[in-house]
Amino acid sequence: MACATSEPHGSSLPLLQLQLKIVVAGGFGVGKTTMVATLSEIIPLTTEEILTTASEGVDDLTGVRDKTATTVAMDFGRITFLQPQRHMVLYLFGTPGQERFWFTWEDLTYGAVGAVVLADTRRLEDSFTAVSYFEGKNVPFVVAVNQFDGAYHYEPDEVRQALDLDLHIPLLTCDVRVRDSAKHVLVSLVEHSIALSHRPASEPSHELSL
């Protein structure tokens, strides 16, 4: 986490700018690139490549047969939350979903204050790797079930039990194509990360509003 201050125009009070790194992870085809693109206030950086016959037998397309491209390095975007006397800038790093690119997760996670684990109920088992990874790294994370058209709806308790999530880990539903829905996931993650940081009572709250 980085912090910078500047003098806002017409004010003698310093403007606090928090710069936070957020990771968006999950299985293959779960919506990571879409989430970063939906949220980013800049043109997002993507490293998608067209799926070819060379990936047959390597990438499991069960449940995502219509997918034609895949992230091979990362996605990157930025979103700023503006509040009086404080700006919070979130830098979003989307991870590749396929096992052959998992080696990039170490660098992408370095310095992150938290992670969003996207889940797809059609391929819920693909979320296990990301959940285990962030648990092992002691990185705060939330699980967001991306609501795909036509996918069966499971109750939150069913998903929590299936993923063996501890009760303190936030579990949400979202549609990553909808900006307000995706923003709500980020807000929940930042608040969860702050709650786990055991900040002193005298430290100002960084609660976000949509």
C-alpha positions as a LaTeX table, in Angstrom:
\begin{tabular}{lrrr}
\hline
Residue & $x$ (\AA) & $y$ (\AA) & $z$ (\AA) \\
\hline
Met1 & 0.00 & 0.00 & 0.00 \\
Ala2 & 1.32 & 3.44 & $-0.93$ \\
Cys3 & 0.26 & 6.79 & 0.48 \\
Ala4 & 0.76 & 10.29 & $-0.90$ \\
Thr5 & $-0.41$ & 13.75 & 0.16 \\
Ser6 & $-1.07$ & 16.96 & $-1.72$ \\
Glu7 & $-2.74$ & 20.31 & $-1.07$ \\
Pro8 & $-6.25$ & 20.45 & $-2.55$ \\
His9 & $-7.09$ & 23.74 & $-4.28$ \\
Gly10 & $-8.52$ & 26.30 & $-1.85$ \\
Ser11 & $-7.87$ & 24.18 & 1.24 \\
Ser12 & $-5.17$ & 24.20 & 3.87 \\
Leu13 & $-5.78$ & 20.57 & 4.72 \\
Pro14 & $-3.62$ & 17.95 & 2.99 \\
Leu15 & $-5.30$ & 15.53 & 0.63 \\
Leu16 & $-4.56$ & 11.93 & 1.48 \\
Gln17 & $-4.22$ & 9.58 & $-1.47$ \\
Leu18 & $-4.12$ & 5.88 & $-0.77$ \\
Gln19 & $-2.84$ & 3.63 & $-3.55$ \\
Leu20 & $-3.88$ & 0.01 & $-3.12$ \\
Lys21 & $-3.11$ & $-3.06$ & $-5.18$ \\
Ile22 & $-5.98$ & $-5.50$ & $-5.69$ \\
Val23 & $-5.79$ & $-8.92$ & $-7.34$ \\
Val24 & $-8.71$ & $-10.40$ & $-9.28$ \\
Ala25 & $-8.30$ & $-14.18$ & $-9.47$ \\
Gly26 & $-10.26$ & $-17.33$ & $-10.18$ \\
Gly27 & $-10.63$ & $-20.14$ & $-12.63$ \\
Phe28 & $-10.48$ & $-20.15$ & $-16.41$ \\
Gly29 & $-13.30$ & $-18.15$ & $-18.03$ \\
Val30 & $-14.80$ & $-16.92$ & $-14.77$ \\
Gly31 & $-14.95$ & $-13.24$ & $-15.76$ \\
Lys32 & $-11.72$ & $-11.68$ & $-14.47$ \\
Thr33 & $-10.94$ & $-9.75$ & $-17.67$ \\
Thr34 & $-14.54$ & $-8.55$ & $-17.88$ \\
Met35 & $-14.50$ & $-7.34$ & $-14.26$ \\
Val36 & $-11.29$ & $-5.34$ & $-14.73$ \\
Ala37 & $-12.63$ & $-3.82$ & $-17.96$ \\
Thr38 & $-15.97$ & $-2.95$ & $-16.35$ \\
Leu39 & $-14.32$ & $-1.17$ & $-13.42$ \\
Ser40 & $-11.32$ & 0.52 & $-15.01$ \\
Glu41 & $-11.44$ & 4.29 & $-15.52$ \\
Ile42 & $-8.55$ & 3.96 & $-17.97$ \\
Ile43 & $-8.30$ & 1.79 & $-21.06$ \\
Pro44 & $-7.49$ & $-1.57$ & $-19.45$ \\
Leu45 & $-4.37$ & $-3.46$ & $-20.35$ \\
Thr46 & $-5.20$ & $-7.00$ & $-21.42$ \\
Thr47 & $-2.99$ & $-9.85$ & $-22.59$ \\
Glu48 & $-5.61$ & $-12.02$ & $-24.23$ \\
Glu49 & $-4.71$ & $-14.44$ & $-26.98$ \\
Ile50 & $-7.03$ & $-16.36$ & $-29.29$ \\
Leu51 & $-7.64$ & $-19.95$ & $-28.26$ \\
Thr52 & $-6.33$ & $-22.32$ & $-30.91$ \\
Thr53 & $-6.25$ & $-26.05$ & $-31.48$ \\
Ala54 & $-2.90$ & $-26.08$ & $-29.65$ \\
Ser55 & $-4.81$ & $-25.65$ & $-26.37$ \\
Glu56 & $-7.02$ & $-28.67$ & $-26.96$ \\
Gly57 & $-6.54$ & $-31.18$ & $-24.19$ \\
Val58 & $-4.78$ & $-28.50$ & $-22.12$ \\
Asp59 & $-7.49$ & $-25.93$ & $-21.35$ \\
Asp60 & $-10.70$ & $-27.39$ & $-19.96$ \\
Leu61 & $-13.59$ & $-25.64$ & $-21.73$ \\
Thr62 & $-16.34$ & $-27.46$ & $-19.86$ \\
Gly63 & $-19.07$ & $-24.93$ & $-19.20$ \\
Val64 & $-17.36$ & $-22.20$ & $-21.27$ \\
Arg65 & $-17.49$ & $-23.60$ & $-24.79$ \\
Asp66 & $-18.17$ & $-20.14$ & $-26.23$ \\
Lys67 & $-14.89$ & $-18.72$ & $-24.91$ \\
Thr68 & $-12.56$ & $-17.76$ & $-27.77$ \\
Ala69 & $-9.69$ & $-15.94$ & $-26.00$ \\
Thr70 & $-7.69$ & $-16.32$ & $-22.81$ \\
Thr71 & $-5.46$ & $-14.17$ & $-20.60$ \\
Val72 & $-1.83$ & $-15.30$ & $-20.79$ \\
Ala73 & $-0.12$ & $-12.80$ & $-18.44$ \\
Met74 & $-2.42$ & $-10.37$ & $-16.66$ \\
Asp75 & $-5.13$ & $-7.74$ & $-16.95$ \\
Phe76 & $-4.58$ & $-4.27$ & $-15.50$ \\
Gly77 & $-6.93$ & $-1.42$ & $-14.69$ \\
Arg78 & $-7.42$ & 1.45 & $-12.27$ \\
Ile79 & $-10.37$ & 2.89 & $-10.38$ \\
Thr80 & $-10.44$ & 5.93 & $-8.06$ \\
Phe81 & $-12.84$ & 6.52 & $-5.18$ \\
Leu82 & $-13.12$ & 10.24 & $-4.36$ \\
Gln83 & $-14.02$ & 11.38 & $-0.86$ \\
Pro84 & $-13.48$ & 14.63 & 1.07 \\
Gln85 & $-9.80$ & 14.92 & 2.02 \\
Arg86 & $-9.08$ & 11.42 & 0.77 \\
His87 & $-8.75$ & 9.71 & $-2.60$ \\
Met88 & $-8.36$ & 5.97 & $-2.81$ \\
Val89 & $-6.82$ & 4.61 & $-5.99$ \\
Leu90 & $-7.20$ & 0.88 & $-6.57$ \\
Tyr91 & $-4.88$ & $-0.78$ & $-9.08$ \\
Leu92 & $-6.49$ & $-3.96$ & $-10.38$ \\
Phe93 & $-4.41$ & $-6.94$ & $-11.49$ \\
Gly94 & $-6.28$ & $-9.83$ & $-13.10$ \\
Thr95 & $-4.55$ & $-13.20$ & $-13.04$ \\
Pro96 & $-4.54$ & $-15.88$ & $-15.74$ \\
Gly97 & $-6.85$ & $-18.76$ & $-14.93$ \\
Gln98 & $-5.13$ & $-21.71$ & $-16.58$ \\
Glu99 & $-2.78$ & $-23.90$ & $-14.58$ \\
Arg100 & 0.10 & $-23.41$ & $-17.04$ \\
Phe101 & 0.15 & $-19.67$ & $-16.17$ \\
Trp102 & $-0.18$ & $-19.95$ & $-12.39$ \\
Phe103 & 3.54 & $-19.14$ & $-12.00$ \\
Thr104 & 2.61 & $-15.47$ & $-12.62$ \\
Trp105 & 0.44 & $-15.30$ & $-9.50$ \\
Glu106 & 3.41 & $-14.81$ & $-7.16$ \\
Asp107 & 4.48 & $-11.55$ & $-8.81$ \\
Leu108 & 0.94 & $-10.32$ & $-9.35$ \\
Thr109 & 0.06 & $-10.87$ & $-5.69$ \\
Tyr110 & 3.20 & $-9.22$ & $-4.28$ \\
Gly111 & 2.22 & $-6.12$ & $-2.30$ \\
Ala112 & $-1.54$ & $-6.64$ & $-2.72$ \\
Val113 & $-3.80$ & $-5.62$ & 0.15 \\
Gly114 & $-6.46$ & $-8.09$ & $-0.90$ \\
Ala115 & $-7.93$ & $-10.28$ & $-3.61$ \\
Val116 & $-11.25$ & $-10.97$ & $-5.26$ \\
Val117 & $-11.80$ & $-14.66$ & $-6.00$ \\
Leu118 & $-14.42$ & $-14.92$ & $-8.74$ \\
Ala119 & $-16.44$ & $-18.13$ & $-8.77$ \\
Asp120 & $-18.66$ & $-19.73$ & $-11.40$ \\
Thr121 & $-21.25$ & $-22.19$ & $-10.09$ \\
Arg122 & $-20.95$ & $-24.19$ & $-13.32$ \\
Arg123 & $-17.28$ & $-24.86$ & $-12.49$ \\
Leu124 & $-17.13$ & $-24.23$ & $-8.76$ \\
Glu125 & $-14.22$ & $-26.62$ & $-8.27$ \\
Asp126 & $-12.03$ & $-24.23$ & $-10.31$ \\
Ser127 & $-12.17$ & $-21.79$ & $-7.37$ \\
Phe128 & $-10.38$ & $-24.12$ & $-4.96$ \\
Thr129 & $-6.90$ & $-23.19$ & $-6.21$ \\
Ala130 & $-7.38$ & $-19.45$ & $-5.74$ \\
Val131 & $-9.01$ & $-19.87$ & $-2.32$ \\
Ser132 & $-6.18$ & $-22.12$ & $-1.12$ \\
Tyr133 & $-3.55$ & $-19.82$ & $-2.61$ \\
Phe134 & $-4.68$ & $-16.67$ & $-0.80$ \\
Glu135 & $-5.32$ & $-18.56$ & 2.42 \\
Gly136 & $-1.74$ & $-19.86$ & 2.25 \\
Lys137 & $-0.36$ & $-16.38$ & 1.50 \\
Asn138 & $-2.46$ & $-14.86$ & 4.32 \\
Val139 & $-3.87$ & $-12.34$ & 1.84 \\
Pro140 & $-7.36$ & $-11.03$ & 2.73 \\
Phe141 & $-9.89$ & $-12.04$ & 0.09 \\
Val142 & $-13.58$ & $-12.17$ & $-0.70$ \\
Val143 & $-15.37$ & $-14.69$ & $-2.88$ \\
Ala144 & $-17.74$ & $-13.25$ & $-5.48$ \\
Val145 & $-20.04$ & $-15.61$ & $-7.38$ \\
Asn146 & $-20.39$ & $-14.25$ & $-10.91$ \\
Gln147 & $-23.98$ & $-14.66$ & $-12.06$ \\
Phe148 & $-23.79$ & $-16.19$ & $-15.53$ \\
Asp149 & $-26.93$ & $-16.32$ & $-17.66$ \\
Gly150 & $-28.49$ & $-19.75$ & $-17.43$ \\
Ala151 & $-26.33$ & $-20.92$ & $-14.52$ \\
Tyr152 & $-28.06$ & $-22.67$ & $-11.63$ \\
His153 & $-28.54$ & $-20.45$ & $-8.58$ \\
Tyr154 & $-27.18$ & $-21.81$ & $-5.32$ \\
Glu155 & $-27.81$ & $-20.32$ & $-1.90$ \\
Pro156 & $-24.79$ & $-18.58$ & $-0.31$ \\
Asp157 & $-24.60$ & $-21.20$ & 2.44 \\
Glu158 & $-24.40$ & $-23.94$ & $-0.19$ \\
Val159 & $-21.53$ & $-22.21$ & $-1.96$ \\
Arg160 & $-19.73$ & $-21.52$ & 1.33 \\
Gln161 & $-20.00$ & $-25.17$ & 2.31 \\
Ala162 & $-18.88$ & $-26.38$ & $-1.12$ \\
Leu163 & $-15.78$ & $-24.16$ & $-1.00$ \\
Asp164 & $-15.18$ & $-24.84$ & 2.71 \\
Leu165 & $-14.97$ & $-21.10$ & 3.41 \\
Asp166 & $-14.49$ & $-19.82$ & 6.94 \\
Leu167 & $-17.40$ & $-17.73$ & 8.20 \\
His168 & $-15.32$ & $-14.54$ & 8.36 \\
Ile169 & $-14.64$ & $-14.59$ & 4.60 \\
Pro170 & $-17.22$ & $-12.44$ & 2.78 \\
Leu171 & $-19.23$ & $-14.27$ & 0.12 \\
Leu172 & $-21.10$ & $-12.17$ & $-2.41$ \\
Thr173 & $-22.97$ & $-12.52$ & $-5.68$ \\
Cys174 & $-22.32$ & $-10.14$ & $-8.55$ \\
Asp175 & $-22.59$ & $-9.52$ & $-12.26$ \\
Val176 & $-19.16$ & $-8.33$ & $-13.37$ \\
Arg177 & $-20.70$ & $-6.76$ & $-16.48$ \\
Val178 & $-22.52$ & $-4.25$ & $-14.25$ \\
Arg179 & $-20.28$ & $-1.52$ & $-12.85$ \\
Asp180 & $-22.16$ & $-0.93$ & $-9.59$ \\
Ser181 & $-22.25$ & $-4.66$ & $-8.88$ \\
Ala182 & $-18.50$ & $-5.02$ & $-9.50$ \\
Lys183 & $-17.78$ & $-1.89$ & $-7.42$ \\
His184 & $-19.70$ & $-3.37$ & $-4.50$ \\
Val185 & $-17.33$ & $-6.34$ & $-4.53$ \\
Leu186 & $-14.30$ & $-4.02$ & $-4.36$ \\
Val187 & $-15.82$ & $-2.02$ & $-1.51$ \\
Ser188 & $-16.49$ & $-5.22$ & 0.42 \\
Leu189 & $-12.91$ & $-6.38$ & $-0.13$ \\
Val190 & $-11.32$ & $-3.11$ & 1.03 \\
Glu191 & $-13.51$ & $-2.99$ & 4.12 \\
His192 & $-12.71$ & $-6.64$ & 4.87 \\
Ser193 & $-8.97$ & $-5.98$ & 4.49 \\
Ile194 & $-9.16$ & $-2.98$ & 6.80 \\
Ala195 & $-11.11$ & $-4.97$ & 9.40 \\
Leu196 & $-8.39$ & $-7.63$ & 9.40 \\
Ser197 & $-5.60$ & $-5.10$ & 9.78 \\
His198 & $-6.55$ & $-4.47$ & 13.45 \\
Arg199 & $-6.00$ & $-0.74$ & 13.04 \\
Pro200 & $-5.82$ & 1.40 & 16.22 \\
Ala201 & $-9.07$ & 3.06 & 17.23 \\
Ser202 & $-7.46$ & 6.47 & 16.65 \\
Glu203 & $-6.75$ & 5.73 & 12.98 \\
Pro204 & $-9.34$ & 7.25 & 10.61 \\
Ser205 & $-11.76$ & 4.89 & 8.93 \\
His206 & $-11.41$ & 4.27 & 5.20 \\
Glu207 & $-14.98$ & 3.18 & 4.59 \\
Leu208 & $-15.98$ & 3.61 & 0.95 \\
Ser209 & $-19.29$ & 4.62 & $-0.51$ \\
Leu210 & $-20.69$ & 3.83 & $-3.91$ \\
\hline
\end{tabular}
